[in-house]
Amino acid sequence: RDHFNPESPDFDAVKVKRLLENNLLSISDMLEDQYSVECFTPAPGDAYQPKEHKAMRIIETDDENLASTVAECLGSGFRYADDGKLLRQARVVVYKKK
């Protein structure tokens, strides 16, 4: 637990980040292997897809090229690998034309 306490002399943010990333990879692998559930993470610049993405915040823009695209992914989505049925929308920040 000392690794997670920023006030501890043993605290190392890089180690904590690596540990969390490894745990997320393990969970993702387990979901895919045992339940055929895949994780998807929209990248900045991807087209906003309301059925697959939940807009958590909107950023207004004058740039036509950015309008209706993902600005940032706040949380991955999940769907069944076999049929593509959505389990949870990805949480995203979306650009919207002014």
Summary of the structure (lengths in Angstrom):
residues: 98
radius of gyration: 17.3
end to end distance: 47.0
largest distance: 49.5
contacts: 243
relative contact order: 0.20
helix: 27%
strand: 37%
